[in-house]
């Protein structure tokens, strides 16, 4: 259910990775509320039917978020078509499994380019106009893995952790200009995250006992995750419409419990080492 006084109908949303998963679910929810959408995808033909059905409210742009020239062109095209961008949703990404030793530099850089540098570049491209207009929202589709991690998810989580750190600092920087930042942290949802685009690093036998269970989880859970992407999209659009001051939006019971467990573990480490930490102060 949408929020009271929903402002979505008057907004223009720019959504990356718009053809599937959370991206497509958000597109559909925004359109259902009367809003306009710039659907940014690597293959525009996959969105042709939607654009034809909504010629006045859907604009499809080609975008590989790792390419600066395409970012600038896509943003310029969106502004030419709709005049502005009210909400940027950095959603493009993929998942991967592999121990740190199993993951090559190229694979690690690829993950960072797409899920960190690409999102950062798009954010910088829309911020000047939002700042001058003193209005706008940046939605970063992170993951519960942006706050916690597990054996085999280190490289993926590294990209999401980096995005969350950048976003947390930025949220304070842009707040005086009326610009909001919302970091979304979904748990396991029925998207294609573990499907056709999932990347599996070549296994090393030595990590069978630690990374093996994670590999098994990704294989067994595809299509059986508890989270509903449609409900997640509704929660995200509701949060933007409500203008709530929250920075993080965990989604799914697994995300809530995982984050709480991590916070408790960090608090325990701090308490355990508090005396040592305080004793490192310079003597008076």
N, C-alpha and C positions, 0 to 999 in steps of 0.2 A: 504494500500500500504506500502511495506517495505521501510526502509530508504535507501538512497544512501550509497554505500560502506557497505552494511549489512554484519556484521561479524558472523551472527548466524550460517551459514553453517559450521563454524570451531569450534563451541562451544558444550560443554556438559552441558545440563540443568538437574538439579535434582529438581523434582517438587512433592510436597506432595499434598495429596488430588487430585490425578491426574485423577481419574475416572469420574468426573462430574464437572459441573459448570465452573468456571474460570480455574480450574486446567486442565480439559480436553481441553478446548478451547486453552489454552497456549500450551499444548502438540501438538495439531494439527497444530498450527501456526508455532511452531519451526520446526516440521517435514516438513511442506510445504516449508520452507526456506532451507532445507537440513541439519539441525542440528541433534544432537543426544540427546536422552531423557532417563533419568532414571525416570520411573514412580513409585512413592512410594504410595502404597495403602494398606489398611487393608485386602483387599480380592484380591489377585493377579489374580485369575481366570477371573475377569471382564475385564482384559486387555489382555487376551491371544490372541484374534484375532488380535489386533493391533500389538502385539509383533511378531506374526507369519507373518504378512504382511510386517514387517520392521525388519527382524532378525538382521541386522547389525547396526540398529540405535535406537532400543528400548530395554531397559532392565527394566524389571518389578521386583520390590522388595517389600516384605511384610514390612509394617511399621505402627506401632502404635506410634505416636510421643510422647506419654506420657511415653514410656518405653525406658530407657537409653540403655539397651542392644540391643534393636532392632535398635535404631538410629546408634549405632556403627557398627552393622552388616550390615545395609543397605548402609552406607557410604563406608565401606570397600569393599562391593560387587560392588558398582558403580566404585570405583577406580580400582578394579581388572579388570572390564570389559572394561572401557574406559580410564583408566589412570589418570583421573583428573575430577574435577568438576569446571566448569567456572561460572555457574550461579545457585544459590540456590533460589528456590521459596518456601517460607513458606506460603502455601495456606490452609492447613488442618484447618477445623473449622466448626462451626455450629452457628445458631442464636437462640435466646431465648427471651421471653417476660415475664415480671413479675416485680412488684414493689420490692424494696429492702426487705420490710417486708415479701413479698410472696416467696422470694428466699432463700432456705435453704443453710446452710454452704456447704453441699456436692455439690449442684448444682453450687454454686459460685466457689468452688475449682476446680470442673471439668472443668468449662470454662477457668479458669486461667491456669490449667495444660495443656490443649490442645492448646489454642491460645496465651499464653504467655510463660510459661515454656518450652513447646515443641519446639516452634520456637527459643527460646533462646538457648536451648541445641543443636539443629541442627546447628545453626549459629556458636556456639563455636566449633563444631566438624569440620566444613569446613574452619574456619578462618586461622588456622596455615598454611595450605598448600597455601591458597590464599595469605597470608601475605608474605610467603617465595618466592612465585612465582611473587609477586608484580603485581597481576592481579586477578580480580574476581568481581562478583556482587552479593549482597544479596538483593533479592526482598521480601519485607514483604507485603503480601496481608492483609491490614488492612481494613478500611471501613471509610466512611464519619463519622461513629460512633466512629472512633478513634480520632476525633477532636471535634465533637459535640455530643449531646445526647438528649434524650427525655424521658418523663415519661414511665417507663416500660422497657426501654432499658439500664438502669443503669448497671446491672451486665455484660451484653454483652460488653457495651462500656468501662467498667472498664478494661477488658482484652485487648481491642484494644488500649485504652489510654496508658496502661502500655507498650505494644509493641512499640508504637510510641515514647514514652519517651526514652526507651532503644535504639531504632534505631537512634534517633536523636543524642544522645550522642556518640554512636558507629560510626556514620558516620564521625565525626571529628577525632575519635581515629584511624580509619583505613585508612583515606584519604592519609596519607604520604606513605602508602604501596601500593598505586594504587588500593585499593579495594573500590568499590562504594556501597552505600546503597540507595535503592529506596523504598519508602513507598507509596503503592498504596491505594487510598481512594475512592472506588467505592460507588456510591449512590445505587439506586434500579435498579437491573438488573434481567433479566429473568433466574435466576439460581434456584436451589432447596433450597435456603436459607430459604424460608418460606414454603417449601414443607415437604417431608417425614421426614427430620431430624430436623425440627423445634421443639423447646421445649417450652411448655407453662406451666408456674407455676400455681398452684391452686389459683384462684382469691379470694381476700378478698373484700367483698361488699363495704367497706369503700373507696376503690380506684377506684370504677366504673367511677367516673367523670374525673379522671386524667389518669389512665392507660387504662381505657375502650376504648377510641379512638385509642390508639396504638394497642390494641388487634384487634380492628375492621380493622384497616389499614392492619395488617399482613394477616388477613383472606381474605380481599377483593382484595389485590394487587397481590397475588400469580398468576403468569402466565400473568399478565397484566402490569408488570413493563416496564418502557420506555427504559431501557438500554439493549443493545445487547451484550451478552458475547463475541461473535466473534470479534466485533469491539473493545471491551475492551482488549481482548488478543492481538490483532494487535497493539494497542497503547502501551501496556506494553512491547512487544518484540521490537517494534520500539524504545522505550525509552532506553532499554538496548543496542540495536545496535548502537544508536546515541552517547552513552556515555555522554549524557547531564548532566550538573552539578546539576540538580534539585533534591531535596530531596523528595518532595512530588509530587505525581501525582494524583490529583483528577480526577474522571471519572464520567461523567453524569452531566447534567445541574443542577440537584438537589443537587449534591455534591458541585458544585461551589457556588451556591446561599446560601446553608447552611453554608459553611465555611465562606463566606463573612459576613453573618449575625452574626455569632459567633464572628468574629474578631471585628466587629463594636460594639457589646455588651461589649466585654472585654475592648476595648479602651474607651468606655463611662464610665465603672466602674473605670478605672484608672484615667481618668480625673476628675470624680466626687469626688474621694477620694485623689487626689494628695496632697492637702494642709495638710490633716491629716497624710498622709504617710510621707511627708517630715518633718513634725513637730516632728517625733519620733526620730530624730537624737540626739545624745548626745550633750549637751550644751558645747560650747568651754570654 
